[in-house]
Amino acid sequence: MQVQNPGNLDFKLSKENAAGNGIDVDFNLLGPFNSIADGCVAIANGTAPNVDCSYSISATEQANIVGAQAGQFSIMQLTNYSNQAGEITFTNTGGSTAT
């Protein structure tokens, strides 16, 4: 995600299976990076700064980026411990910036 203007970004992640039932979603949000390439290198060598993460069993999670700067990138890794396929939805819930 590339930040459009300085500020905070709050968003909800939710995940449902094909039947519409909520299923586990987990995330790790890393950054900030000057480019996607810089982020990929930092993740690969284990030096990527952690911004926010959650590994609960919930079907919804809240993610936050505080003090983001315009032009910076964040990378979100998504998974679920239950290893079930599903659709993930992102919903902006607050903050003063966008991606």
C-alpha positions as CSV (number, residue, x, y, z in Angstrom):
1,M,0.0,0.0,0.0
2,Q,1.3,3.4,-0.9
3,V,0.3,6.3,1.4
4,Q,-1.3,9.3,-0.4
5,N,-0.9,12.0,2.2
6,P,0.5,12.2,5.8
7,G,-1.5,10.9,8.7
8,N,-3.0,7.9,10.3
9,L,-4.8,5.0,8.6
10,D,-7.2,2.6,10.4
11,F,-8.9,-0.3,8.7
12,K,-10.7,-3.5,9.4
13,L,-10.0,-6.8,7.8
14,S,-12.7,-9.5,7.7
15,K,-12.7,-12.9,6.1
16,E,-15.6,-15.1,5.1
17,N,-15.8,-18.6,3.4
18,A,-18.0,-19.3,0.4
19,A,-21.0,-19.9,2.7
20,G,-20.7,-16.4,4.2
21,N,-19.4,-17.6,7.5
22,G,-16.6,-15.7,9.2
23,I,-13.3,-17.5,9.3
24,D,-9.9,-16.8,10.8
25,V,-7.8,-14.0,9.3
26,D,-4.3,-13.0,10.5
27,F,-1.9,-10.3,9.4
28,N,1.5,-8.7,9.7
29,L,1.9,-5.1,8.6
30,L,5.4,-4.0,7.8
31,G,7.0,-0.7,6.9
32,P,7.5,2.1,6.1
33,F,9.5,1.5,2.9
34,N,10.6,3.9,0.2
35,S,9.6,1.4,-2.5
36,I,8.0,-2.1,-2.8
37,A,11.5,-3.4,-3.8
38,D,13.0,-2.0,-0.6
39,G,10.2,-3.7,1.4
40,C,10.7,-7.1,-0.3
41,V,14.5,-7.0,0.4
42,A,13.9,-6.0,4.1
43,I,11.3,-8.8,4.5
44,A,13.6,-11.4,2.8
45,N,16.6,-10.5,5.1
46,G,14.5,-10.2,8.3
47,T,15.0,-6.4,8.9
48,A,11.5,-5.2,8.0
49,P,10.0,-3.0,10.8
50,N,6.8,-4.3,12.2
51,V,4.0,-1.7,12.2
52,D,1.1,-3.8,13.5
53,C,0.1,-7.5,13.6
54,S,-2.5,-9.9,14.9
55,Y,-2.7,-13.7,15.0
56,S,-6.0,-14.1,16.9
57,I,-8.7,-16.7,15.9
58,S,-11.1,-13.8,15.0
59,A,-12.7,-13.4,11.6
60,T,-12.1,-9.6,11.9
61,E,-9.0,-7.7,12.7
62,Q,-8.2,-4.0,13.2
63,A,-5.0,-2.7,11.6
64,N,-3.4,0.7,12.2
65,I,-0.7,2.8,10.6
66,V,0.2,5.8,12.8
67,G,2.1,8.8,11.4
68,A,2.4,7.6,7.8
69,Q,4.2,9.9,5.4
70,A,3.1,10.6,1.8
71,G,4.8,8.3,-0.8
72,Q,5.8,5.6,1.7
73,F,4.9,2.0,1.3
74,S,3.6,-0.6,3.8
75,I,3.4,-4.3,3.0
76,M,0.7,-6.5,4.6
77,Q,1.2,-10.3,4.8
78,L,-2.1,-12.2,5.2
79,T,-2.7,-15.7,6.4
80,N,-5.0,-17.8,8.6
81,Y,-4.0,-20.5,11.0
82,S,-7.0,-22.6,10.0
83,N,-5.8,-22.7,6.4
84,Q,-9.3,-22.2,5.0
85,A,-9.9,-20.4,1.7
86,G,-12.1,-17.3,1.8
87,E,-12.6,-13.7,0.7
88,I,-10.9,-10.9,2.6
89,T,-12.5,-7.5,2.8
90,F,-10.7,-4.2,3.8
91,T,-12.8,-1.4,5.3
92,N,-11.5,2.0,6.1
93,T,-12.5,2.8,9.7
94,G,-10.7,6.0,10.4
95,G,-7.6,8.1,10.1
96,S,-6.7,11.0,7.9
97,T,-5.0,9.4,5.0
98,A,-5.7,6.8,2.3
99,T,-3.7,4.4,0.1
